[in-house]
Amino acid sequence: MNNPSFYDPNKVGELYAPNILNAVRAGAAVDVTPSSMAQVRTMLLLVDCQVDFIHADGKLRVPGAVDDTRRIIEWIFRNLSRLTTISASLDSHVQIQIFFQTWWEDADGQHPEPYTVITSADVQSGRWRALYEPEWSADYVQLLEIGARKELMIWPYHCLLGTPGHALMPALYEAIAFHSAARHVSPIFLEKGMIPKTEHYSMLEPEVKVMDNPNGELNIAFLNMLSSYDRIFIAGQAESHCVLETVASIMHYFDDQQQIIEKFCVLSDAMSPVAHPTIDFDALAKKEFDRFAAKGLRIAETTQLIR
């Protein structure tokens, strides 16, 4: 279908109070069958499409994210009759977490600046000292380097609960409300990132498992729910981190189930990498997505209609 009348593409990158009533009325007026009657079930899996990653003043703004979001919204409109369900993760943090500067200090009592990398050697040498959970923190940076093949990055405060940066972008929220009213189906929201002791890039599991926390392990129930769909499209922010790690979780879990892996499709023009002054996250992400594609993951663009 064409873009609904309430939608203004020039407002995709703006902050405003979303007009849910307009979106719902517009959706209810569309002549399309309810999702419950769909013979082919299609999921859109949105990863962290939040203000802090997308808006120009976002605390961890991803260059290109506004255009990505515009393409996602218009893809939803074009595929309204084929898209049965939308799920969206919400990166959700508090101030004291292992990847924020408040967790660490040096010998002079100074906290690390955002984008500082903390290695296990830094912790062992005393260059950086954990102010919380020191034994866990020392083990954590080691486990990251061994198991996840990455180092601990200190991020700017972002997606803090109770701040505007935690919300979905308003224009996208309106599109989700429109879809919900048109297809008579509720969106699914999934919070992640609330465990202080670990990063949680993937919407499906933390970087290091925390066994004493109900959200500290792989979300098998959600993965099995996804596998019940016929097609699952993935988009969001950032390509190099939360989207990539979400896809990695999916690929690892369904590693020996080719027919399920082939259900998943990444929308390559609906995600962008984190910008960093010295690390080429774009190249690292593309290398991983190419590896996943060789194993059966589909890659498409938003210009392609769902078939």
Summary of the structure (lengths in Angstrom):
residues: 307
radius of gyration: 19.7
end to end distance: 14.7
largest distance: 65.4
contacts: 998
relative contact order: 0.18
helix: 37%
strand: 14%
